Amino acid sequence: MVSWQNWGRTYRANPVAIQFPRSEEEIAAIVRDAVAKGQKVKAAGTGHSFTDIACTDGRLLKLDHYNRVLEIDREARTVTVQSGITIIQLNEALHAAGLALENMGDVGYQTISGAISTATHGTGERFRNISSQLRALTIVDGAGQVVRCSADENPDLFSPARVSLGALGVISTVTLQCVPAFYIGSVQQPRRVDELLERFDELCHDNDHFEFFWFPHTDRAQSITNERSEAPLPGRGRSGFGAYVNDVVFENHAFGLVQRIGSLHRGWIPALAGLSGRLLSPREVSDSSHRIFANERRVRFAEMEYEVPREHLVPAFRDVRRMLDRSGLLVSFPVEVRAVAADDIPLSTAYGRPSAYIAVHVYWRYEYEPYFREVEAIMRQYDGRPHWGKLHFRDAASLRPAYPRWDEFQAARARLDPQGVFSNTYLDRVLGPVQAGAGVRP
């Protein structure tokens, strides 16, 4: 039996076949053959989504061999790539050409198509998510035909396709707007979480990128401020043995050891959290933007992340903290907090409003549902929207009111995949089944 599981080990699937296309024509041929045999199709990327968004009992496409850079236009500052390229592969090619993505998330081994499809975002109140940098794409629809989309070509499809959840087809190629290559000077510093909350707006405003990680059961957090520059800052290089010790030994191996110790006796978790908070120390580094933004993840976990309107961030966070104090839940992973700019993409979590994000994590060997359900109940009180690639318990009925352009997306879905070739259990839950005439309210 063929088997596939995602990175976080939260979902497993048994597709009839796992296929590795190497061309757009091969992707289209696979879809047409699947349709003829009554099979579903899903593209899985690198499986970093924590939900069952990529699971299928039909054909599972892995785009590992469909990952080339097709064109870099230095004058227009655009890049066109095949959809299986990872964020790291893409950014190394861009850096060599003197370009960079304006903003990006912190997982470098995601594919660009997976990042776009789930509205993956970075950090910074003046910067929008990766999908907002999209200028054109090609997509293989439910009939196995290649559809080209941009602001000028099929604009009614391009807008919803910028965050598609894999529901509109298999993304084949993407063209992204870039910026001149830049560097980041990053300052990491332990602080009291109450101070960071009180100064949250100030710190977001005064820094290009600001976020913090709070250690539950403590008053400690690690703040990260990142400033953009045209050249590396002197004396802050990231290379060498010291960087290895911090990035790999402490941030991965030592943190993983803490998680394993906590799994032996859950009652030790508050003390371990306190120890982790005390081990934090100030650190300053400078490197090319993508090497600062993207991190290596060697400790597996499950994650839920919620967007809330920016003005609700502080009260929502404080409610999470009070919930942990009263519930008795023991949490060994830090809580991540950051802010991003609004965008205009129909199913983007940041659609139409300046946004803040609260991300909660659980070591992969622990049960996540009790903690995540408590957090989700709080986020819903603040009009929160769940990250599409991370765990949540919402359905189409509860999500539709959160997205003013929901019907526009459903109309595109009905047009590109009327037979539901790309549907699965997850999409049926969060979007509902594909329906003819979707997008028109009764």
C-alpha positions in Angstrom: 0.0 0.0 0.0 1.3 3.5 -0.9 1.5 5.8 2.1 2.3 9.5 2.6 2.4 11.6 5.8 2.9 15.3 6.4 5.9 16.9 8.1 4.2 17.3 11.5 3.0 13.7 11.5 -0.6 15.0 12.1 -2.1 13.4 9.0 -1.4 10.3 6.8 -2.9 9.4 3.4 -3.0 6.3 1.2 -3.2 7.5 -2.3 -3.6 5.1 -5.2 -0.4 6.4 -6.6 2.3 9.0 -5.8 3.6 10.6 -9.0 6.6 12.9 -9.7 5.9 14.9 -12.9 8.8 16.8 -14.5 6.8 19.1 -16.9 3.6 21.1 -17.2 2.5 18.7 -19.9 3.0 15.7 -17.6 1.0 17.4 -14.9 -1.9 18.0 -17.3 -1.7 14.4 -18.7 -1.9 13.0 -15.1 -5.0 15.1 -14.4 -6.7 14.1 -17.6 -6.0 10.4 -16.9 -7.2 10.7 -13.3 -10.5 12.3 -14.6 -11.0 9.5 -17.1 -10.6 7.0 -14.2 -12.8 8.9 -11.8 -9.9 9.6 -9.4 -9.1 12.7 -7.4 -5.8 14.6 -7.6 -3.8 16.6 -5.0 -0.4 18.2 -5.1 1.4 17.8 -1.8 4.5 20.2 -1.9 6.8 19.3 1.0 3.9 18.5 3.3 4.5 21.3 5.8 0.8 22.1 6.2 -0.4 20.6 9.5 -3.9 19.9 8.2 -5.1 17.2 5.8 -5.2 19.8 3.0 -3.0 17.6 0.8 -4.4 14.2 1.7 -6.2 12.1 -1.0 -7.2 8.6 -1.8 -6.5 9.4 -5.5 -3.4 10.6 -7.2 -0.9 12.5 -5.1 1.5 14.7 -7.1 5.0 15.4 -5.6 6.7 18.2 -7.5 10.2 17.6 -6.3 11.5 17.3 -9.9 9.5 20.3 -11.1 11.5 22.9 -9.5 13.5 25.0 -12.0 13.9 28.7 -12.3 12.5 29.6 -15.7 13.4 33.2 -16.0 14.8 36.1 -14.0 14.1 39.5 -15.4 16.6 41.8 -13.6 15.1 45.0 -15.2 11.5 44.2 -14.2 12.7 42.6 -11.0 10.5 39.5 -11.6 11.2 35.8 -11.4 9.2 32.9 -13.0 9.7 29.4 -11.5 8.2 26.0 -11.6 5.8 25.4 -8.7 7.9 22.7 -6.9 10.8 24.9 -6.1 11.4 25.5 -2.4 11.7 28.9 -0.8 15.4 28.3 -0.1 16.1 27.2 -3.7 14.3 30.2 -5.1 16.0 32.7 -2.8 19.5 31.4 -3.4 18.9 31.9 -7.1 17.5 35.3 -6.5 20.4 36.4 -4.3 22.8 35.3 -7.0 20.9 37.6 -9.4 20.9 40.5 -6.9 17.2 40.2 -6.1 15.1 39.0 -3.1 11.5 38.5 -2.1 10.2 41.5 -0.3 9.0 39.4 2.6 8.7 35.7 3.4 7.8 33.2 6.1 10.3 31.4 8.3 10.1 27.9 6.8 12.6 27.6 4.0 11.8 24.1 2.7 8.2 24.9 1.8 7.5 24.9 -1.9 6.5 28.3 -3.4 3.2 26.9 -4.5 2.4 25.6 -1.0 3.3 29.0 0.5 1.1 30.8 -1.9 -1.8 28.5 -1.7 -2.0 28.8 2.1 -1.4 32.6 2.4 2.0 32.0 4.1 3.1 35.4 5.5 6.2 36.9 7.1 6.5 39.6 9.7 6.3 43.4 9.6 3.4 45.8 9.8 4.3 47.4 6.4 4.8 44.2 4.5 2.2 41.8 2.9 2.3 38.1 2.5 4.0 36.1 -0.3 0.8 35.8 -2.3 0.7 39.5 -2.6 4.0 39.4 -4.5 2.4 37.2 -7.2 2.2 38.7 -10.7 1.1 35.8 -12.8 0.6 32.0 -12.7 -0.4 29.0 -14.7 -2.7 26.4 -13.3 -3.8 23.0 -14.5 -7.6 22.9 -14.1 -10.1 20.1 -13.5 -10.2 19.2 -17.2 -6.4 19.0 -17.4 -6.1 22.2 -19.3 -3.5 24.9 -18.6 -5.0 28.3 -17.7 -2.9 31.4 -17.6 -3.9 34.1 -15.0 -2.6 37.6 -14.3 -4.1 41.0 -13.7 -4.5 41.3 -17.4 -5.3 37.7 -18.4 -8.3 36.0 -16.7 -8.2 38.6 -13.9 -11.4 37.2 -12.4 -9.5 33.9 -11.8 -6.1 35.5 -10.9 -7.5 37.3 -7.8 -8.8 34.2 -6.0 -6.0 32.0 -7.4 -3.4 33.9 -5.3 -4.6 32.0 -2.3 -6.3 28.9 -3.6 -5.9 26.1 -1.0 -5.3 23.7 -3.9 -9.0 23.9 -4.7 -8.7 25.5 -8.1 -6.2 23.2 -9.7 -2.5 22.3 -9.7 -0.4 25.4 -9.8 2.3 24.9 -12.5 4.3 28.1 -12.8 4.4 31.4 -10.8 5.8 34.8 -11.5 6.7 36.9 -8.5 7.6 40.6 -8.1 11.0 40.9 -6.4 13.0 43.7 -4.9 16.8 44.5 -4.9 18.7 42.1 -2.6 19.0 43.3 0.9 20.4 42.3 4.3 18.9 42.0 7.7 20.4 43.1 11.0 18.6 40.9 13.6 18.6 41.6 17.3 17.3 38.9 19.6 16.8 39.8 23.2 15.0 38.3 26.3 12.4 40.6 27.8 9.4 40.5 30.0 6.3 39.7 28.0 4.2 42.4 29.7 6.7 45.0 28.5 6.4 43.7 24.9 2.7 43.8 25.0 2.6 47.3 26.4 5.0 48.4 23.6 3.7 46.2 20.9 2.5 49.0 18.6 5.6 51.1 19.2 7.9 48.1 18.5 6.1 47.2 15.3 6.2 50.8 14.1 9.9 51.5 14.9 11.2 48.3 13.4 10.9 46.8 9.9 10.1 43.5 11.4 9.2 42.7 15.0 8.0 39.5 16.7 8.3 37.7 20.0 8.1 34.2 21.4 6.6 33.9 24.8 7.4 30.9 27.0 4.1 29.7 28.7 4.1 29.4 32.5 6.8 32.2 32.7 6.9 36.0 32.3 9.8 35.7 29.8 9.8 36.1 26.0 12.4 36.4 23.3 11.9 39.5 21.2 13.3 39.7 17.6 13.7 43.0 15.8 14.9 42.9 12.2 16.2 46.0 10.3 16.7 46.0 6.5 20.0 47.4 5.0 21.7 47.4 1.7 24.9 45.7 3.1 25.7 43.4 6.0 26.2 45.2 9.3 29.9 45.0 10.5 30.6 42.6 13.3 27.3 40.7 13.1 28.2 37.9 10.7 26.2 34.7 11.0 28.8 32.2 9.6 31.1 30.1 11.7 31.0 27.7 14.6 29.2 30.2 16.9 26.3 30.4 14.5 26.2 26.6 14.3 26.1 26.3 18.1 23.2 28.8 18.3 21.2 27.8 15.3 21.6 24.0 15.4 22.8 22.9 18.8 20.7 25.3 21.0 17.7 26.1 18.8 17.2 22.6 17.6 19.1 19.9 19.6 18.8 21.5 23.0 15.2 22.5 22.5 14.4 19.0 21.2 16.0 17.6 24.4 13.8 19.8 26.5 10.7 18.5 24.7 11.7 14.9 25.1 12.4 15.4 28.9 9.0 17.0 29.2 7.4 14.0 27.5 8.7 11.8 30.3 6.9 13.7 33.0 4.4 16.4 31.9 4.6 18.0 35.4 8.1 19.1 34.7 7.0 21.3 31.8 6.6 24.6 33.8 10.1 24.2 35.3 11.6 23.4 31.9 9.9 26.4 30.4 11.4 28.6 33.1 14.8 27.0 32.5 14.5 27.7 28.7 13.5 31.3 29.4 16.6 31.8 31.7 18.9 30.3 29.1 17.9 33.0 26.6 20.6 35.6 25.9 21.0 38.7 23.7 22.3 38.0 20.2 22.9 40.2 17.1 23.5 38.8 13.6 23.4 40.1 10.1 23.0 38.2 6.8 21.2 38.2 3.5 17.4 38.6 4.0 16.4 35.0 3.2 19.0 33.5 5.5 17.7 35.5 8.4 14.0 34.9 7.6 14.2 31.2 6.9 15.0 28.8 9.8 15.9 25.1 10.0 13.3 23.0 11.9 14.5 19.8 13.4 12.0 19.4 16.2 8.6 18.3 14.9 5.5 19.9 16.2 1.8 20.5 15.6 0.7 24.1 15.1 -2.3 26.3 15.0 -2.1 30.0 14.0 -4.8 32.6 14.1 -5.0 36.0 12.5 -6.9 38.7 14.4 -7.5 42.3 13.6 -4.4 44.2 14.7 -6.2 46.2 17.4 -7.3 42.9 19.0 -3.9 41.4 19.4 -3.0 42.4 22.9 -6.4 41.5 24.5 -6.5 38.2 22.6 -3.0 37.3 23.8 -3.8 38.1 27.4 -6.9 35.9 27.2 -4.7 33.0 26.0 -2.4 33.6 28.9 -5.3 33.7 31.4 -6.7 30.5 29.9 -3.4 28.7 30.5 -3.3 29.9 34.1 -6.8 28.6 34.9 -7.0 25.5 32.7 -4.0 23.5 34.0 -2.9 22.8 30.5 0.9 22.4 30.3 2.6 23.8 27.2 6.2 23.3 26.4 6.4 25.3 23.1 6.6 29.1 23.0 3.8 31.2 21.6 4.7 33.3 18.6 3.3 36.8 18.0 3.7 39.1 15.0 2.0 41.6 12.7 1.6 42.0 8.9 -0.1 44.4 6.5 -3.5 44.1 5.0 -4.0 42.8 1.5 -6.8 42.4 -1.1 -6.8 38.6 -1.8 -10.3 37.0 -1.3 -9.2 34.1 0.9 -6.1 35.7 2.5 -6.3 35.8 6.3 -5.1 39.4 6.1 -7.8 40.4 3.7 -9.0 44.0 4.2 -7.4 44.7 7.6 -4.0 45.2 9.3 -3.4 41.9 11.0 -1.7 40.2 13.8 -1.0 36.5 14.3 -0.8 34.3 17.4 0.7 30.9 16.7 0.5 28.0 19.3 2.5 24.8 19.0 2.6 21.4 20.6 5.5 18.8 20.5 4.5 16.2 17.9 4.2 13.4 20.5 1.7 15.4 22.6 -2.1 15.7 22.1 -2.8 19.1 20.6 -6.6 19.2 20.5 -7.5 20.4 24.1 -5.1 23.3 23.9 -5.9 24.3 20.4 -9.7 24.2 20.9 -9.3 26.5 23.9 -7.2 29.0 21.9 -9.6 28.8 18.9 -12.5 29.7 21.1 -10.7 32.8 22.2 -9.7 33.8 18.7 -13.2 33.5 17.4 -14.3 36.0 20.0 -12.0 38.5 18.3 -13.2 37.8 14.7 -10.1 35.6 14.1 -9.3 33.7 10.9 -7.3 30.5 11.0 -4.2 30.0 8.9 -5.1 27.7 6.0 -2.1 25.5 6.4 -2.3 25.0 10.1 -4.6 23.1 12.4 -8.1 24.4 13.2 -11.6 23.1 13.7 -13.7 25.5 11.6 -16.1 24.6 8.7 -17.5 26.4 5.7 -20.5 27.7 7.6 -18.4 29.5 10.2 -15.7 30.7 7.8 -17.9 32.2 5.1 -18.9 35.3 7.1 -15.2 36.0 7.8 -14.4 36.5 4.1 -16.4 39.3 2.3 -15.3 37.9 -1.1 -16.1 34.3 -0.3 -18.5 34.0 -3.2 -16.0 35.3 -5.7 -13.7 32.4 -4.8 -16.5 29.8 -5.0 -17.3 31.1 -8.5 -13.7 30.6 -9.6 -13.7 27.1 -8.1 -16.9 26.1 -9.9 -15.5 27.4 -13.1 -12.0 25.7 -12.9 -13.0 22.5 -11.1 -16.8 21.9 -11.6 -16.4 18.1 -11.0 -14.4 18.5 -7.7 -11.3 16.7 -9.1 -9.1 18.5 -6.5 -11.5 18.2 -3.6 -10.8 16.2 -0.5 -12.1 15.9 3.1 -10.4 19.1 4.2 -11.7 21.2 1.4 -15.2 19.8 1.7 -15.1 20.8 5.4 -13.7 24.3 5.0 -15.1 25.3 1.6 -18.1 22.9 1.2 -18.5 20.7 -1.9 -18.2 22.3 -5.4 -21.6 23.3 -6.6 -22.7 24.6 -10.0 -23.7 28.2 -9.8 -21.6 28.7 -6.7 -20.9 32.3 -5.8 -24.5 33.4 -6.2 -26.5 33.9 -3.0 -30.1 32.6 -3.0 
